[in-house]
Amino acid sequence: MAKRKKGYREVRRSAHQEAVYNFDSCGEEIVVPVDISAGSHQDYVEDCPVFCHPMTLHVDSSPDGEAHVEGEHE
């Protein structure tokens, strides 16, 4: 095994990350799991934890790993 230089830090990117979404009907915040290995655009259906109304969440991931979430009522 090669000797590492002082200050070397190994960084591992996980295939999974999280994004946050606030429901517009109640303001409740949820954490949306994002599997970046599944592509840069994903759709999820989540129920509002307060009113139980289903929402379609559209998640777009940028090449740098940032996830942007938008929602629309079912």
Steps between C-alpha positions, in 0.01 A plus 500: 500500500636841405584744774264798505618857527418691816163675468369252245130439536309234313158617383237248405181602326199300592244402235236626742440851624211696643303807399251702703149596389243720674137425419328816380167406663631477856870593500602158634857408409592151381828341402492345153749219428681548170680212330739679265581170326138496372556803277482877516118518496276299731135515604366397840147494640488603865204560730492823695566394862238747629215484248580163331461652152725330244754717321718416204854615575734564208865475596774627271865444588779715363839352402651633824249298709257777597135392493210732426146390591170634363154366581155491348169375634377164377 
